[in-house]
């Protein structure tokens, strides 16, 4: 399937995929043709109730969700459940909101079981619909599971969705008690445990006010997402092979407490974890171009310290970790144990939590750790930018406002070893530029005016 940047109309999408548009509405019914907005089929939750109703469509067809509530309306079950829907992964069935109506096409929860070739895009998912409070917010918003024959799902895409327990305007006013209630209830966005799905893409979604953002399985791409206001971890339980996590914005960690013990949660932006401590082997990971930070203008309460990108308890082989930017409020900026044959190149890790510089440490063997710009002291082609001594102002354009471009005259310019790469920086600018390779996630290039903030607005 062709990946589209930005929103697209149902009609244009169908033109690209050479399919037919069928319109779905919460006022439609199964006796309609679905071929016009004035003759729509029933809401998605009712249409997808059995695989027989989805089998009437072809790969490339578009189910265009018109504004309204598309969850199942039978009893108290508001989940949209899709089971044994089979389409070609290269030519999937597309389920999408009408252009310009992402906020108004609403679902509560989606479960996919034993299905292939489905794309979901351009609508909102929230367990709190139709209200604005944390009512029923323990529901996981999107998850995969086995069908009755123990069959998982393949070739699923979730893109340009808005997902939240409550809207940002509501959580702006939350107290710590409100955050605790949401966290203890659950409030997770994606739960895709290993084995239940593979060949999944989670792309360009806006996820906010949640307990945990994404729990992935094997063979998954997590790209271009904003995960904002998370209590436990943003992307967690990364324990599958061939996982790519890139170009994500992981911001604003919220303080949380264990309901039973009262202990303060640890908070990882990206955590490798399986529960099988020091026994599981994970291979072929790519983690690059991610931003981890708390925003200086976050308007709500309860902001917490943030651990960066960490592996404390599984075996890792052949990982590439490059061009990540971490404004760390915990010493574990990047801490990896039991890692082999992996590359940690061109990362920027800055912070002075509790009077100690955030660090990058890697345990294991045959790893390459070069061209990183880190607050703690390291050897090789790595460079220290001592956050506790306030050196960031000498290196970065405006790190306090999350602009980690190198400023003119920064000591990191041309200070790296070109032999280690990477060949691009966090924005895709070529390395090196106008001289030697720079240290850290940014490649300074005066000819292109390298000092505008890269942090996108939400």
Legacy VTK file of the C-alpha trace (Angstrom):
# vtk DataFile Version 3.0
C-alpha trace
ASCII
DATASET POLYDATA
POINTS 458 float
0.000 0.000 0.000
1.176 3.549 -0.774
1.916 5.563 2.382
0.346 9.027 2.261
1.721 12.001 4.186
-1.101 14.146 5.527
-4.836 13.650 5.318
-6.549 12.479 2.162
-10.167 12.251 1.063
-11.889 8.876 0.891
-12.433 9.413 -2.815
-8.781 10.181 -3.542
-7.710 7.220 -1.435
-9.949 4.902 -3.470
-8.507 6.322 -6.684
-4.988 5.484 -5.485
-5.926 1.948 -4.483
-8.298 1.386 -7.429
-11.171 0.519 -5.134
-14.751 1.592 -4.413
-15.824 3.987 -1.658
-18.545 2.783 0.699
-19.896 5.325 3.168
-20.748 4.296 6.747
-22.857 6.323 9.164
-24.357 5.942 12.636
-27.694 6.688 10.953
-27.202 4.239 8.069
-28.457 0.675 7.691
-27.586 -2.569 5.948
-30.327 -2.121 3.355
-28.592 0.878 1.797
-26.084 0.677 -1.029
-23.385 2.666 0.802
-22.311 4.206 -2.498
-23.290 7.803 -1.610
-23.222 9.880 1.566
-27.013 10.021 1.386
-27.420 6.239 1.262
-24.870 5.001 3.827
-24.345 1.574 5.335
-24.556 1.089 9.087
-21.883 2.186 11.543
-18.545 0.311 11.552
-19.169 -1.563 14.798
-22.316 -3.126 13.415
-20.928 -3.746 9.935
-17.838 -5.510 11.302
-19.801 -7.683 13.714
-19.161 -10.754 11.551
-16.505 -11.533 8.960
-19.260 -12.241 6.437
-20.180 -8.570 6.194
-16.569 -7.471 5.581
-16.032 -10.221 3.004
-18.365 -8.434 0.592
-15.605 -5.851 0.015
-12.436 -6.106 -2.062
-8.859 -5.135 -1.345
-8.394 -1.448 -2.139
-11.978 -0.593 -1.196
-12.486 2.268 1.244
-14.952 2.191 4.117
-15.452 5.921 4.616
-16.649 6.688 8.139
-18.907 9.725 8.225
-18.966 11.891 11.387
-20.580 10.160 14.342
-20.145 7.301 16.820
-19.041 4.082 15.128
-18.784 1.667 18.024
-21.078 -1.316 18.501
-24.275 -0.286 20.250
-25.417 -3.689 21.550
-25.665 -3.784 25.361
-22.629 -2.411 27.176
-20.089 -3.677 24.618
-18.699 -0.688 22.762
-15.716 -2.447 21.192
-15.415 -2.773 17.420
-14.283 -6.364 16.901
-12.925 -7.553 13.552
-12.308 -11.292 13.272
-11.140 -13.368 10.279
-11.219 -10.552 7.741
-8.744 -11.537 5.028
-7.326 -9.099 2.459
-4.041 -8.853 0.603
-1.382 -7.119 2.682
-0.254 -5.239 -0.432
-3.825 -4.192 -1.250
-5.660 -3.852 2.060
-9.180 -2.887 2.965
-9.026 0.732 4.138
-11.163 1.948 7.040
-10.872 5.718 7.351
-12.575 8.880 8.488
-13.930 11.442 6.076
-11.467 14.192 5.174
-11.370 16.964 7.780
-13.473 14.999 10.281
-10.838 13.181 12.337
-12.136 14.706 15.581
-15.748 13.846 14.766
-15.388 10.237 13.601
-15.288 8.452 16.928
-14.551 4.944 18.176
-13.924 3.639 21.667
-11.919 0.466 21.152
-10.857 -1.804 18.278
-9.912 -5.467 18.548
-8.438 -7.314 15.558
-8.253 -11.121 15.639
-7.001 -13.524 12.985
-7.162 -10.960 10.174
-4.929 -9.813 7.327
-4.592 -6.655 5.233
-6.398 -3.878 7.117
-5.557 -0.184 7.251
-7.127 2.199 9.789
-6.651 5.939 9.385
-7.977 9.405 10.086
-10.357 9.058 13.046
-10.381 9.377 16.835
-10.282 6.611 19.428
-11.037 7.279 23.086
-12.408 5.113 25.858
-14.043 8.204 27.395
-16.397 8.872 24.459
-19.038 10.250 24.371
-18.089 12.281 27.451
-14.945 14.027 28.615
-14.261 12.219 31.902
-12.247 9.120 32.721
-15.300 6.877 32.526
-14.306 3.392 31.373
-10.812 4.640 30.659
-9.231 1.322 31.610
-9.993 -0.048 28.151
-7.076 -0.569 25.789
-7.929 1.424 22.691
-6.468 -0.804 19.952
-5.288 -4.357 20.452
-4.723 -7.639 18.654
-5.569 -11.103 19.888
-5.736 -14.666 18.606
-8.919 -16.000 17.072
-10.545 -19.263 18.210
-8.073 -21.257 16.080
-5.061 -19.457 17.604
-4.526 -17.447 14.431
-2.900 -14.020 14.719
-3.099 -11.006 12.402
-0.735 -9.685 9.725
-0.249 -6.576 7.600
-2.099 -4.047 9.721
-1.563 -0.293 9.459
-2.729 2.353 11.937
-2.011 5.891 10.802
-3.059 9.470 11.459
-5.320 8.486 14.357
-6.031 10.644 17.405
-6.016 8.540 20.580
-6.540 9.739 24.146
-8.212 8.859 27.411
-9.431 12.448 27.642
-8.578 15.438 25.492
-5.593 17.602 26.362
-7.869 20.486 27.328
-9.324 18.245 30.048
-6.063 16.763 31.363
-4.611 20.297 31.487
-6.767 20.663 34.620
-6.204 17.225 36.139
-4.784 16.739 39.631
-2.496 13.918 40.728
-5.572 11.989 41.893
-6.996 12.156 38.368
-3.788 10.835 36.847
-3.647 8.043 39.432
-7.219 6.980 38.670
-6.500 6.770 34.946
-3.226 4.907 35.423
-4.660 2.364 37.861
-7.567 1.689 35.505
-5.241 0.970 32.562
-5.682 3.569 29.860
-3.312 2.150 27.208
-3.284 3.047 23.502
-1.829 0.082 21.523
-1.403 -3.449 22.865
0.033 -5.768 20.201
1.708 -8.617 22.104
4.145 -10.883 20.295
2.540 -13.657 18.291
-0.869 -12.000 17.987
0.274 -9.769 15.128
3.208 -9.079 12.831
4.023 -6.819 9.888
2.296 -3.920 11.621
2.823 -0.199 10.996
1.937 2.482 13.567
2.555 5.769 11.773
1.898 9.474 12.397
-0.587 9.037 15.228
-1.277 11.608 17.944
-1.486 9.745 21.270
-2.041 11.685 24.478
-3.116 11.429 28.108
-2.513 7.712 28.524
-0.924 5.239 30.897
1.211 3.431 28.300
1.454 4.333 24.645
2.545 1.358 22.536
3.250 -2.257 23.518
4.572 -3.841 20.298
5.182 -7.372 19.038
7.444 -8.661 16.253
8.039 -7.160 12.809
6.641 -3.727 13.539
7.383 -0.169 12.428
6.596 2.651 14.874
7.238 5.923 13.060
6.368 9.595 13.325
4.060 9.351 16.338
3.574 11.905 19.082
3.088 10.308 22.502
2.294 13.085 24.951
1.410 12.876 28.680
2.169 9.284 29.604
2.375 7.873 33.108
4.157 4.506 32.900
6.132 4.159 29.633
5.663 5.667 26.189
6.820 2.635 24.161
7.295 -0.387 26.399
7.793 -4.140 26.497
9.826 -4.004 23.295
10.726 -7.672 23.159
10.234 -8.805 19.580
12.578 -9.156 16.634
12.780 -6.732 13.713
11.260 -3.725 15.467
11.876 -0.228 14.076
11.146 2.813 16.267
11.970 6.058 14.492
11.066 9.746 14.218
8.780 9.723 17.257
8.193 12.566 19.704
7.887 11.191 23.260
7.093 14.065 25.573
5.742 15.049 28.988
6.093 12.258 31.498
3.522 12.314 34.305
4.162 11.169 37.881
2.458 7.890 38.778
2.257 5.725 41.869
1.810 1.995 42.308
-1.728 1.425 43.572
-0.672 -1.279 46.043
2.679 -0.063 47.370
2.537 3.659 46.738
5.979 3.509 45.125
6.678 6.045 42.392
6.719 4.518 38.915
9.847 4.550 36.826
9.158 6.146 33.452
10.925 4.977 30.289
10.390 6.668 26.952
11.428 3.428 25.241
11.965 0.285 27.301
13.097 -3.155 26.190
11.354 -5.682 28.400
9.665 -9.100 28.162
9.166 -10.260 31.725
11.578 -13.145 31.078
14.563 -11.469 32.701
17.986 -12.164 31.146
16.715 -15.099 29.046
14.949 -13.633 25.997
17.076 -12.790 22.947
15.875 -9.943 20.747
17.500 -9.245 17.390
17.557 -6.642 14.627
16.256 -3.503 16.344
16.414 0.008 14.901
15.832 2.954 17.243
16.651 6.309 15.684
15.700 9.967 15.317
13.431 9.995 18.386
12.972 12.965 20.712
12.523 12.361 24.449
11.807 15.425 26.603
9.427 17.271 28.873
8.174 20.458 27.227
8.981 23.679 29.086
5.505 25.079 28.425
3.503 22.008 29.457
0.443 23.573 31.160
-0.689 20.795 33.514
0.402 19.319 36.817
2.510 16.403 37.917
5.379 16.408 35.440
7.862 13.623 36.286
11.443 12.599 35.693
12.060 10.665 32.499
14.349 7.759 31.760
15.392 7.691 28.129
15.931 4.595 25.947
16.853 1.607 28.066
17.350 -2.136 28.232
17.712 -3.498 31.740
16.689 -7.146 31.436
16.847 -8.825 27.998
19.565 -10.009 25.627
19.965 -7.885 22.491
21.910 -8.589 19.326
22.342 -6.376 16.257
20.659 -3.158 17.351
21.149 0.213 15.682
20.558 3.154 18.041
21.361 6.464 16.371
20.472 10.161 16.188
18.175 10.139 19.209
17.805 13.302 21.280
17.148 12.839 24.991
16.674 15.689 27.444
16.949 13.399 30.411
15.712 14.135 33.917
17.133 10.813 35.132
20.687 9.478 35.028
19.520 6.626 32.773
19.611 8.628 29.572
20.523 5.468 27.673
21.417 2.349 29.662
21.716 -1.031 27.945
22.742 -4.340 29.472
23.738 -7.621 27.827
23.969 -6.176 24.309
26.147 -7.536 21.496
27.085 -6.569 17.931
25.214 -3.270 18.142
25.869 0.334 17.189
25.172 3.419 19.300
26.060 6.325 17.056
25.352 10.059 16.971
22.983 10.357 19.924
22.532 13.521 21.995
21.846 12.958 25.700
21.695 16.026 27.930
20.614 16.510 31.531
21.741 16.981 35.128
19.208 15.147 37.300
19.893 15.496 40.996
23.332 16.931 40.394
24.555 13.994 38.298
25.008 14.047 34.546
22.759 11.787 32.463
24.763 8.984 30.927
25.061 6.510 28.068
26.277 3.074 29.139
26.292 -0.197 27.203
27.167 -3.578 28.692
28.069 -6.562 26.544
30.566 -7.150 23.757
31.482 -6.138 20.219
29.485 -2.902 20.314
30.356 0.373 18.573
29.703 3.484 20.693
30.923 6.567 18.844
30.111 10.176 17.904
27.673 10.608 20.794
27.241 13.945 22.567
26.537 13.053 26.193
26.501 14.857 29.526
28.624 12.163 31.181
32.277 11.672 30.355
33.011 9.051 27.683
35.981 8.075 25.565
36.563 7.485 21.859
34.966 9.916 19.412
32.232 10.701 21.942
32.139 14.169 23.514
31.010 15.369 26.914
28.682 18.345 27.183
28.540 18.791 30.952
24.930 19.633 31.804
25.710 20.066 35.482
28.230 22.744 34.526
25.700 24.444 32.213
27.659 23.767 29.027
24.570 23.265 26.853
24.386 26.961 26.040
27.772 26.679 24.333
26.660 23.772 22.157
22.973 24.107 21.255
20.796 26.836 19.757
18.160 26.739 22.525
18.113 23.462 24.426
15.760 24.862 27.096
13.088 25.045 24.382
14.119 21.705 22.860
16.122 23.109 19.965
19.165 20.851 19.926
20.603 22.091 16.651
24.271 22.864 17.017
24.881 26.603 17.173
27.611 28.342 15.184
30.919 27.696 16.897
29.681 24.684 18.858
32.593 22.471 19.994
30.721 19.461 18.559
31.079 20.706 14.975
33.542 18.577 12.971
34.611 16.816 16.190
33.367 13.332 15.260
34.943 10.445 13.412
33.586 10.204 9.865
34.357 6.467 9.815
31.452 5.693 12.124
28.682 7.608 10.375
25.720 7.750 10.385
25.343 9.165 6.878
22.369 11.387 7.893
21.439 13.354 10.998
18.109 13.311 12.867
16.442 15.473 10.191
17.823 13.578 7.226
20.569 16.109 6.466
23.642 14.494 4.921
26.744 13.856 7.000
29.324 15.246 6.860
28.600 18.806 5.769
31.303 21.351 5.029
34.038 19.468 6.818
34.224 16.584 9.239
31.402 14.710 10.924
29.736 16.418 13.879
29.170 14.773 17.252
25.581 14.182 18.354
22.262 13.966 16.541
22.574 17.170 14.476
24.913 17.866 11.582
25.602 21.605 11.465
25.385 22.941 7.943
25.718 26.697 7.666
24.743 26.749 3.987
21.185 25.620 4.794
20.644 27.858 7.832
20.799 25.164 10.488
19.221 26.914 13.467
15.455 26.692 13.224
13.623 24.597 15.811
12.752 21.069 14.689
10.126 20.339 17.325
6.683 20.174 15.625
3.661 21.791 17.218
0.900 19.498 18.474
LINES 1 459
458 0 1 2 3 4 5 6 7 8 9 10 11 12 13 14 15 16 17 18 19 20 21 22 23 24 25 26 27 28 29 30 31 32 33 34 35 36 37 38 39 40 41 42 43 44 45 46 47 48 49 50 51 52 53 54 55 56 57 58 59 60 61 62 63 64 65 66 67 68 69 70 71 72 73 74 75 76 77 78 79 80 81 82 83 84 85 86 87 88 89 90 91 92 93 94 95 96 97 98 99 100 101 102 103 104 105 106 107 108 109 110 111 112 113 114 115 116 117 118 119 120 121 122 123 124 125 126 127 128 129 130 131 132 133 134 135 136 137 138 139 140 141 142 143 144 145 146 147 148 149 150 151 152 153 154 155 156 157 158 159 160 161 162 163 164 165 166 167 168 169 170 171 172 173 174 175 176 177 178 179 180 181 182 183 184 185 186 187 188 189 190 191 192 193 194 195 196 197 198 199 200 201 202 203 204 205 206 207 208 209 210 211 212 213 214 215 216 217 218 219 220 221 222 223 224 225 226 227 228 229 230 231 232 233 234 235 236 237 238 239 240 241 242 243 244 245 246 247 248 249 250 251 252 253 254 255 256 257 258 259 260 261 262 263 264 265 266 267 268 269 270 271 272 273 274 275 276 277 278 279 280 281 282 283 284 285 286 287 288 289 290 291 292 293 294 295 296 297 298 299 300 301 302 303 304 305 306 307 308 309 310 311 312 313 314 315 316 317 318 319 320 321 322 323 324 325 326 327 328 329 330 331 332 333 334 335 336 337 338 339 340 341 342 343 344 345 346 347 348 349 350 351 352 353 354 355 356 357 358 359 360 361 362 363 364 365 366 367 368 369 370 371 372 373 374 375 376 377 378 379 380 381 382 383 384 385 386 387 388 389 390 391 392 393 394 395 396 397 398 399 400 401 402 403 404 405 406 407 408 409 410 411 412 413 414 415 416 417 418 419 420 421 422 423 424 425 426 427 428 429 430 431 432 433 434 435 436 437 438 439 440 441 442 443 444 445 446 447 448 449 450 451 452 453 454 455 456 457
